[in-house]
């Protein structure tokens, strides 16, 4: 499925699944990627690091983002940069949808 030259509504492009994290790759190439995620309340991604910078855009709900031991609350419409090489993790404070851009 290609999304090139199409309008994409991020909220409507992925659905929640009970007690799960759902992901959907929109684009992935050698320079960058865009992946959508839908977290059920309380679901989390354990701290890890990545070799590239990543930007999280909150599409719906609220999440706690941990970057290098500091916690940040991200709400719908907000973004945060997770610098490459720094440990980061996420915990959904409510049902939560996000777009993850690796740049």
C-alpha positions in Angstrom: 0.0 0.0 0.0 1.4 3.4 -0.9 0.6 6.7 0.7 2.5 8.9 -1.7 0.6 11.9 -2.8 -2.4 11.0 -0.7 -3.9 12.8 2.3 -3.6 10.6 5.4 -5.6 11.1 8.6 -3.3 9.7 11.3 -6.0 9.2 13.9 -8.1 7.1 11.5 -5.2 5.1 10.0 -4.7 2.7 12.9 -7.0 1.1 15.5 -6.5 0.1 19.1 -6.3 -3.5 20.2 -7.1 -4.5 23.8 -4.0 -5.0 26.0 -1.7 -4.4 23.0 0.5 -2.1 21.0 -0.3 -2.0 17.3 2.1 -0.6 14.7 1.7 0.2 11.1 4.6 1.2 8.8 3.7 4.0 6.5 7.1 4.5 4.8 10.5 3.0 5.5 13.6 3.7 3.4 17.4 4.1 4.0 17.1 7.8 5.0 13.9 8.0 7.1 10.7 6.2 8.2 7.2 6.9 9.5 5.4 4.4 11.7 2.0 4.8 13.4 1.4 3.2 16.8 -1.8 2.6 18.9 -1.2 1.8 22.6 -3.9 0.5 24.9 -3.8 2.3 28.3 -0.9 1.1 30.4 1.0 -0.5 27.5 4.7 0.5 27.3 7.9 0.2 25.3 10.9 -0.6 27.5 13.9 1.8 27.5 16.2 1.3 24.5 18.4 3.4 22.3 18.4 3.9 18.5 21.2 4.9 16.1 19.1 7.8 14.6 17.1 10.7 15.9 13.4 10.0 16.3 10.5 12.4 16.7 7.2 11.3 18.4 4.0 13.2 17.5 1.1 12.5 19.8 -1.9 11.9 17.6 -4.4 11.0 20.3 -4.3 10.6 24.1 -1.4 11.0 26.5 1.9 9.3 27.0 4.8 9.5 29.4 8.1 9.6 27.5 11.4 8.8 29.3 14.6 10.1 27.7 17.9 9.5 29.5 16.1 9.2 32.9 14.0 12.3 32.5 10.2 12.0 32.2 8.0 14.1 29.8 4.3 14.1 29.4 3.2 14.3 25.7 -0.4 15.1 24.8 -2.3 15.2 21.5 -0.8 17.6 19.0 2.6 17.8 20.8 6.0 16.4 19.6 9.3 15.5 21.2 12.7 14.7 19.8 14.4 11.6 21.1 18.1 12.1 20.3 20.1 9.2 18.8 22.0 7.1 21.3 20.0 8.2 24.3 17.9 5.6 26.1 14.2 6.3 25.8 10.9 4.5 26.5 7.1 5.1 26.5 4.2 4.4 28.8 0.6 5.1 27.6 -1.3 7.1 30.3 -4.5 6.6 28.3 -5.3 5.0 25.0 -2.7 6.6 22.9 -1.8 7.0 19.2 1.4 8.4 17.9 3.4 8.9 14.7 7.1 8.0 15.0 9.4 9.7 12.5 13.0 8.4 12.3 15.2 11.0 10.7 
